Amino acid sequence: MRILFVCLGNICRSPMAEGLFRREIERRGLEGLVEVDSAGTGSWHIGEPPDERAQRAIARRGVDISHLRGRQVKRPDLEAFDLILAMDRENYADLLSLADDAQAERIRLFLDFAPGAAGQEVPDPYFGGEEGFEHVLDLLEQAAAGLADFVEEELRRRGRLRAES
């Protein structure tokens, strides 16, 4: 299964989501069954590492995202990924503008996977302080766990995982 996280510049929210979800997949022993990536709808930060504040905040939670580099989402991504997860409604609308009808079905808000947060947005912490990054990480961790539950069920449905006894 292939999952793409998308925000505006691919230097704060989507790389943090990618890092947290990778950790969740590793905890569940699914790393060979799930491919994860992130991208931005904008082109400002192509090739750049994640924002220093994002790196510091997520490192305090035991995750290293320093190796990631910003990239812009492209039309072929919409075909290549099973799920494309937008951080906010603007990202969602930008993705839909690139998508055909079949691809649009793969695009969702990431917080749809967080218990009690369906339809909500992950706020952009870029222009705020350190506490904004911590709040975003709390939301992303909840959504990552819910997404991992969904992925496990989907892999079982596809016959890639055995049903638990």
Backbone torsions as a table, in degrees:
resi	resn	phi	psi	omega
1	MET	NA	137.7	-177.7
2	ARG	-116.4	129.3	-176.5
3	ILE	-128.6	132.4	179.3
4	LEU	-119.4	127.3	175.8
5	PHE	-98.8	134.5	-175.0
6	VAL	-132.0	131.0	170.5
7	CYS	-130.0	-159.1	-175.8
8	LEU	-77.7	-57.6	-174.1
9	GLY	-108.3	-7.7	-179.2
10	ASN	63.1	37.0	175.4
11	ILE	-128.2	-6.8	179.2
12	CYS	-127.3	-82.0	-170.3
13	ARG	-65.4	-52.0	-174.5
14	SER	-68.4	-39.2	175.6
15	PRO	-67.9	-32.8	175.9
16	MET	-66.5	-41.1	177.6
17	ALA	-62.1	-43.5	177.9
18	GLU	-58.9	-47.7	-179.4
19	GLY	-62.5	-45.1	179.5
20	LEU	-66.7	-39.0	-180.0
21	PHE	-70.0	-37.7	175.7
22	ARG	-58.1	-43.9	178.8
23	ARG	-60.3	-43.9	-179.8
24	GLU	-63.4	-40.9	178.5
25	ILE	-64.4	-42.5	178.1
26	GLU	-63.1	-42.3	178.8
27	ARG	-57.7	-33.9	-176.3
28	ARG	-93.8	1.2	178.8
29	GLY	70.1	31.8	-176.9
30	LEU	-107.7	9.0	-170.6
31	GLU	-58.9	-28.5	177.7
32	GLY	-82.1	-7.2	-175.0
33	LEU	-108.9	-9.9	-175.6
34	VAL	-132.0	130.0	174.4
35	GLU	-107.8	136.2	-174.5
36	VAL	-128.4	140.8	177.2
37	ASP	-149.9	171.6	175.6
38	SER	-142.4	158.3	-179.5
39	ALA	-157.6	169.8	176.8
40	GLY	-120.6	155.5	176.2
41	THR	-77.0	-24.6	179.4
42	GLY	-97.3	167.7	-175.7
43	SER	-109.2	6.3	-172.8
44	TRP	-63.6	-31.4	-169.8
45	HIS	-117.5	24.4	179.5
46	ILE	-58.1	129.7	178.0
47	GLY	83.1	-6.5	-178.6
48	GLU	-88.0	151.1	174.2
49	PRO	-73.2	166.1	175.3
50	PRO	-57.7	153.9	176.4
51	ASP	-50.3	138.1	-179.1
52	GLU	-55.8	-38.9	-179.5
53	ARG	-66.3	-37.9	176.9
54	ALA	-64.9	-43.0	179.1
55	GLN	-61.5	-44.7	-179.9
56	ARG	-64.6	-45.0	-177.1
57	ALA	-63.6	-45.1	-177.7
58	ILE	-74.0	-29.3	176.9
59	ALA	-63.1	-34.0	177.0
60	ARG	-64.0	-18.3	177.0
61	ARG	-101.2	12.1	173.9
62	GLY	83.9	20.6	-178.5
63	VAL	-122.8	132.2	178.6
64	ASP	-105.2	120.8	177.2
65	ILE	-118.1	13.5	-175.1
66	SER	-63.0	-24.6	-178.9
67	HIS	-79.2	-15.2	-178.1
68	LEU	-72.5	151.7	178.0
69	ARG	-133.3	140.7	-178.6
70	GLY	-64.0	141.9	174.5
71	ARG	-146.9	160.0	179.7
72	GLN	-99.2	138.4	177.4
73	VAL	-65.6	140.8	-179.9
74	LYS	-124.8	158.8	-179.5
75	ARG	-51.1	-43.0	178.5
76	PRO	-59.3	-26.4	176.8
77	ASP	-60.2	-34.0	-176.9
78	LEU	-67.2	-24.7	176.0
79	GLU	-89.0	-34.7	-172.4
80	ALA	-76.5	-25.5	-175.0
81	PHE	-104.9	143.1	178.4
82	ASP	-75.4	-34.1	178.6
83	LEU	-135.6	131.8	174.9
84	ILE	-119.2	115.3	-169.6
85	LEU	-112.0	111.8	-178.8
86	ALA	-85.2	145.6	179.7
87	MET	-82.8	-28.7	179.2
88	ASP	-146.3	174.7	-175.8
89	ARG	-66.1	-32.2	177.1
90	GLU	-65.8	-44.9	175.9
91	ASN	-60.3	-42.3	179.8
92	TYR	-59.5	-48.3	-179.9
93	ALA	-63.7	-40.7	178.0
94	ASP	-62.1	-41.0	178.4
95	LEU	-65.9	-43.5	178.7
96	LEU	-60.9	-33.0	-179.5
97	SER	-67.6	-20.8	177.0
98	LEU	-90.3	-18.8	-166.8
99	ALA	-93.4	149.1	166.5
100	ASP	-87.0	179.9	-174.8
101	ASP	-60.1	-43.2	-178.9
102	ALA	-66.4	-40.6	179.5
103	GLN	-68.4	-35.3	-178.7
104	ALA	-59.5	-30.1	179.5
105	GLU	-66.3	-19.8	-178.8
106	ARG	-88.6	-9.4	-174.6
107	ILE	-95.1	127.4	179.6
108	ARG	-143.8	165.4	170.2
109	LEU	-79.4	136.5	-177.6
110	PHE	-61.1	-38.5	-177.8
111	LEU	-70.6	-5.5	171.4
112	ASP	-60.7	-20.0	-179.9
113	PHE	-93.5	-5.4	178.0
114	ALA	-90.1	129.3	-179.5
115	PRO	-53.9	126.2	176.8
116	GLY	75.7	7.5	-176.1
117	ALA	-119.1	11.6	-177.7
118	ALA	-53.8	135.6	179.0
119	GLY	83.3	-4.4	-179.0
120	GLN	-90.6	165.1	-177.4
121	GLU	-110.3	152.0	170.3
122	VAL	-87.4	116.2	-178.1
123	PRO	-67.1	148.9	179.1
124	ASP	-82.1	117.3	-177.4
125	PRO	-85.6	0.6	-170.5
126	TYR	-53.7	-43.9	-175.7
127	PHE	-93.7	6.7	-179.4
128	GLY	-107.1	-166.3	-179.1
129	GLY	-96.8	-171.8	-178.0
130	GLU	-58.1	-36.4	-178.5
131	GLU	-62.9	-29.5	176.6
132	GLY	-64.5	-37.8	178.0
133	PHE	-67.6	-38.9	178.4
134	GLU	-64.6	-42.9	178.2
135	HIS	-61.9	-44.8	178.6
136	VAL	-61.4	-42.9	178.6
137	LEU	-62.3	-38.5	176.2
138	ASP	-58.8	-46.6	179.1
139	LEU	-63.5	-44.5	-178.3
140	LEU	-64.4	-37.5	178.3
141	GLU	-64.2	-41.2	178.0
142	GLN	-62.7	-46.2	-179.0
143	ALA	-67.3	-36.5	179.4
144	ALA	-62.5	-40.9	178.4
145	ALA	-66.2	-43.3	178.0
146	GLY	-65.3	-39.2	177.4
147	LEU	-65.0	-41.0	178.6
148	ALA	-62.0	-39.0	174.9
149	ASP	-60.0	-45.9	178.9
150	PHE	-60.7	-44.9	-178.6
151	VAL	-63.5	-44.0	177.7
152	GLU	-58.0	-45.4	179.5
153	GLU	-64.1	-41.7	178.9
154	GLU	-64.7	-40.1	177.7
155	LEU	-66.3	-37.1	174.8
156	ARG	-63.4	-44.7	-179.3
157	ARG	-60.7	-36.9	-179.9
158	ARG	-81.5	-2.5	180.0
159	GLY	80.9	15.1	-179.4
160	ARG	-89.1	-18.6	176.4
161	LEU	-130.4	147.4	174.5
162	ARG	-77.6	146.2	174.5
163	ALA	-66.8	142.3	178.6
164	GLU	-70.5	144.6	179.7
165	SER	-90.4	NA	NA
